[in-house]
Structures are given as C-alpha cells and as structure tokens.
Amino acid sequence: MDQRQNARPRDEATEHIECYIKQKNLAVHGKLPSERDMCEMWGFNRTTLRSAIKRLIEEGKLYNLKGSGTYVAPPKLERDLQDAKSITESVRDTGHYVETQILEREIVECNKHISKKLQLPIGHKLFCMRRLRLLDGEPYMIENNYIDYERIPDIEAYDFAEESFYNVLSYYGAVVTQGYETVGITYATQEEAELLKLQEGEAMFYLSGVSYESEERPLEYFKSVTRADKVRFSSVLTRQAPDAERSEER
C-alpha cells in the first residue's frame, strides 16, 4: 500500500483533534477527551488516534501525562536567529518567563578550539559558566558561556541566577552588537537527559556561536543544547530587487 495512503487516516485524525481544540476554545493545559471518547466521536480506531496524538506531541502542540490524559501544550518559544538579544530579553515580551539555575562557574584555561573562536592565546584565562534555563518552570536549555577573564575581571562575583549576563557585561562597557550562531541536532547524554527531563538519546537542538562587541572584537563564545519541544527557530529571508541583481551582474 502507498505510504501516503497509510498516512491519510492519521492526518485526518490530526485535523479532527486540532479542529476540536479550536472549536472548544481549549486553553493551554486544557484536557482533551479520553482516547476512547475521541475514537467514538470521529470513528477512528485506537491505533490511528494514538498515531495522531503522538504526531501532535512531537510537534509540541499536545503533551501527555501518564494516567491522567492528553492536554494542550503551551506554544513553543520562537527564537529569531538574527536577533542578538539575550535569552532574557528575547523572552520578556512573549508571555513566557525564564528562570536560571547555575550548574558550574569557574576560571579555566583557553583551549585550542575556543582560542580560535575568541582570538585569544591558548592558556589565556577564561570565565566559564554553565546554566540550566527553565521556561515557565520547565527545564529547556543547558547553556555554556566563555568570556575573556582579563577583559571582564571578577565577573564570578555576580549572581547570574538573578542578574542578566549581558547586563553584567555592560557594567564593564562590553555591549554585544552582533554575532553569528549555528544550529544543528545532537542527542541527549545521560546527564543532559536528567537535567532537561528527557530520555537519554533524545534529539535536541545544538547551538553555538560567537558574540562580538565590535566588528573585530569577539566577546563571548557560547554553546547550548535545547529541548526541541520547547522552542522553534525563525529567520527573515531577504532578496535583492531584480534591478540591483542585474546591476551587480554588469
């Protein structure tokens, strides 16, 4: 049988569930009927309905509590890849709230990899901080930050569970103006899974990049892992007008 034909009942069940949520105006954390009731309402078998629910859970639209039922999930946090704001700033106007737990902070020596990123000699002192970020009370990101300790001395004295990292940098006259960031896929280690409440080996977003305080002066190297069900990434695409393109070709 054609794979598309196999998918049709699941797609129809998915549409019924999404329409039900809209028609009933179910709010975030609103509970759906039982699987048995939904099967009777729409004439689907249990396997098809469960496949549709699983798909919507993977898309971050539903969540399931074992022994309790299926609920409407809160919307994912949307991150603009072209936005140089801090996590706190990005979330401020979205209706979500972010909390921070400090996992580690220490002074370390710059290795070969970070040396290239921050344009610093190997062995140079770096301030390294590892944080667990919580979105609306749920863990969603483990973030690592590396910064030139000689440029920002005594930064370890600040309480980054309460203060914004970028705000503290501004106290030293260091203001992020631009940067670059890459996004990939990684898989949760045992420790990451425990911290983020995932299954070991579950897919996550992996982000890394460098923030600059000027076009030529790197300020921070960062890397993080993020739960795929909590965030989605967006970017604005632009294209030159045809006249400009033809002018460049000439």
Phi, psi and omega in degrees: 000142180300136181300326179294326177293322177298325184281341186300310179302320179296318179298319179295319179295321177300314179297319179299317180296314181295321178294321179299316180300318180290315182295323181271359181052044179293127179278172175305135183073008174291143186267135175278161174300168178294160178302319180299316181293320180292323177297319180290324181296320190244356176076028177261153173279166186297322181297315180296316181296316180296324177297320179293318179297317179300318179298316181290329174293316179298328178279356178081017182265336178228163168218157185238135174249119185303127179082357182242314179142194183246137188229160176285127182276150174294152181296148178294148172289130179260125179249128176274118182294344179263008182263124181268013181287159174288167177302315181301315180294320182295326185274338191310317186258018185259352185091351175268168172224148184243137172240159183229134171241129179278121179267317180208149166205132185198165175263124184232171177264143182292127177267181184297318182296309182289331176304317179292322183290318185259000179057048180236154179290150175300136182093351179297147182286132177235145168270125181242130179227137178238125185231147170260123180257136180245133179250116182054038177087355181250133179297134181222346182209141167248121188240136176241131179236138178232133183215150181297112184291330178288331176284324182234073184289152175061020181294338181293348181286344184275150179266097184279000169284340181246327184256146176289133180302313181292328175296317179298318178301325180294335177298334180266007182078015180258111183239125179289124180250335181194180179174184174223153184214138175243149181236132177218190180244138174222180185229137189295129170285174180300315181295315180298319180297318179295318181290322185263003180059051178239175170274140176303134181089357180290144183290141178221164170279139173243122180241143174209157179174186181229135173258143182242145172262353170204176182298333186245357187243101176295142180247319188216138167253135182224154172209150182204159170239138188227138176298128183290339181273359184250344186214151171227154185248144179223162178206146178271126179263135178233155179217137180296149175297149182307321181297320180293321180296317180294326179295321179293323180296323179291000000 
